[in-house]
Amino acid sequence: MNMEPQLQTTNYKLQTALVGIIMGSDSDLPTMQAAADILKYFEVDFELTVVSAHRTPQRMFDYASSAKQRGLKVIIAGAGGAAHLPGMVASISTLPVIGVPIKSSNSIDGWDSVLSILQMPNGIPVATVALNASKNAGILAASIIGAFDEAVAKKVEDYKKQLNDEVLAKVDKLKDGGWMNRFD
């Protein structure tokens, strides 16, 4: 009997996927959804599936070893607990891997996941974002794609300008409320 979660590979536009989003369990999907959402915002095609380093090691090996030939440019790997998935995928693939530590039901407040992904040995780097910060992983993936795709780079630039404008609007609101500082 197959006990593997039945989350199928889903995608934004599978034929042209540039980013692979993988997670150790379907229970990680609520956290990893933000990476998918921001990649949709930037119009970067992606695929998304479950790949467990511990329960499906051959699937993990096959996924990581075929990623480049399938056209992927970046892999976002989210995992909780021991969080070996990002590092193991990085040890197999030459693509950039962005690790998302996930605070899972069996984690030590998420610190085990953070440290597992962060403390990779020299020679096997994994870019690591904050705990549960898959949105940042998606932004980083889009930035990597944007280094070679001007349309994506422009969308990332516009997004960062929007963030800047939101902060300046808050500064103006404080001023309008009578708050002053010597900087402004």
N, C-alpha and C positions, 0 to 999 in steps of 0.2 A: 504494500500500500504506500503510495507516494504521500509523504507528510510535508513536502515542500510547499510553502505558501503559493497560492495560485495567482499571484500578481503577474500578469503577462507583460512583456516588453511593450511599453506604450511610447509614443513619441509626438513631437510637434509636426515634423515632416520626416519620417523615417528614412526615406530615400536619400536625403541630403544631411543627415545628422552630423553635426560637427562636435557636439558635446555629448558624452555619455554620463548619465546620472545613475549611479548604482548605490544600493544600500544593502545592509546585511539582513534586513527583515522587512516585511511589509508594515510592521509596527513603526518603522522609521519614516514612512511616507508623510505623516503630518508635518514632520520637521523638514523633510527634503522637498516638499511641495513648493516652498518659497524659491528654491533654485529654479525649478521648472517655470514658475510664474514670472520671474525676472528675465529668464531667457526668452520667454514668449514676448515680454515687453520689448526686449531688444531685437526681436525677430531673428533669433539664433536658433537654428534647428537642433533638436536634441532627441535622444532616446532615454528611456527610464525603465529600470528593471531591478529585481532582487538578485544579488550575487553574494552568497554567504562564504566568507573565507573558511569557516570551520565546518559547515554542514554540506557545502557543495564546492569543495576545493577544485575539482576538475572543471566545473562551470566557471569558477573564478579564473583559472588558468586559461581556459579557452577564450573567455571574454577579453582578458587583458592582452593575450598574445595575438588576437585578431583585430583589436580595436583600430590600429593604424591602417591596416589594409582595408578595413571597412569605411575609412574616411574620417574617423574621429580625429580631432585635434587636441582635445582636452578631456580628462575624465574627472568628474566630481564623485567622490566616494564617501558616503556617510556611514558611520558605524558607532555603536555604543559598547559599553563594557570594555572588553579587552581591545576592541577597535583595531583589529589587525588588517581589515580589508584595504584601507588606503595604502598602507605600507607594502603589503603583499602585491597589490596591483602595480605599484611603482617599481617593485623589484622585477616584474615581468615585462612591463611596457616601457618604451622610451618616450611616451607622451607625458606631458605635464599632468600630475595628479594633484587635485585639491582635496584635502581631507576635511571632512566635517565631523567633529566629535559630537556625539549625541548623548544626552542625558537619558539613559534608558532605565527600565525598571530594575535591572540588575547592576547598575553602575554605582560607583562610590561618589555620589553627588555630581557625576560627570567628569571628575578629575582624572579617573583612570583612562577615560576615552581621550581627554585632552593630552595627557602625557604620553599615551601610547602613540598617538599620531604625531605629536610634536617631537618626540625624542627618537627620530629615525637615525640609524647609523650613517656616517659619512659615506657618500657614494649613492645613496638611495633617498633623494630628497622628496618630501611631500610638502606642498604649500598647505599651511594649516590655518583655518579661520577659527573664530571664537566658538564656544559651545553653542550648538544648535543654530549657528549662523549660516545656514545654507543660502540665504539671500546674498550674503557677501561672497560665497563661493560662486554663485551664478554671475555676479558682477565681475569678479576676477576672471572667470572663464570668458565672459564677453570681452573684457579688456585684452585678454590674450588673443582671441579671434580678431579683435579690432586692430591689433598690430599688423595684420595682413589684409584687412578688409575695411576700406575707408567708410563704407556705409554703417557698419557696426561701430567703428570708432566714433563716428559723428553722433550716433545714438547714445553712446556712453558719455561723450562730452556734453551733450544736451542734458542728460540725466544729472550729471554733476553740477551743471549750471543751475538746474532746477533746485537742487539741494541748497546751493549757495543763495539763490533768490529767496527760498523759504526762510533761511536764517536771517537774511537782511530784513525781511518783512517782520520778523519777530523783534528785531532791534528797533524798527520804526514803531512797533506797537508799544514797546517799553518806553520809548521817548514820548509817545503820545499820552502815555499814562503818567508822565511826570518824572520818570526815572532818567537820570542823566549820569554820564561818566565822562571822565576827562579824555578818553580815547576817541569818543564820537564828537 
